[in-house]
């Protein structure tokens, strides 16, 4: 029973790390990445649709993103969505493609992005700790219901603690890597 709790906790912690990767992927660095546009939603015929479902997005150069809509009628809606996003990018429309030039980040903007990275990492660490707390409370409940012994409870709790430390450390490492990427000129 406790191994089920441990497996569930580990799978939830893995999902927290996946969410961290996804959230950090949409933070702008000095180079172009199609993941930068993951959070952009376009009002497409009255429905809020993710941009990557309306167009092909590529990065042919380090400072350029190219968006090729599958429906040419959606060009103006895509342009509008990019302008309204918090990315601070200006789309260039040539009738066939939308080009986004990624300007170099200023030192001040880099520092702001590092703060965003830190807060995102901290949120994922809190999520891991919450998962740990839930798993330990389930184990303690099993002890009070006399489903497991005190030795089993102690061993399982230590296993959950080790697991949570591993994922908190992983979140720290992911955050440091992203911070280096943001600060890279």
Secondary structure as UniProt FT lines:
FT   HELIX           2..25
FT   HELIX           34..37
FT   TURN            38..39
FT   STRAND          41..44
FT   TURN            45..46
FT   STRAND          47..50
FT   HELIX           51..53
FT   STRAND          55..61
FT   TURN            62..63
FT   STRAND          64..69
FT   HELIX           72..74
FT   HELIX           75..84
FT   TURN            86..87
FT   STRAND          91..93
FT   STRAND          98..101
FT   HELIX           107..144
FT   TURN            145..146
FT   HELIX           150..183
//
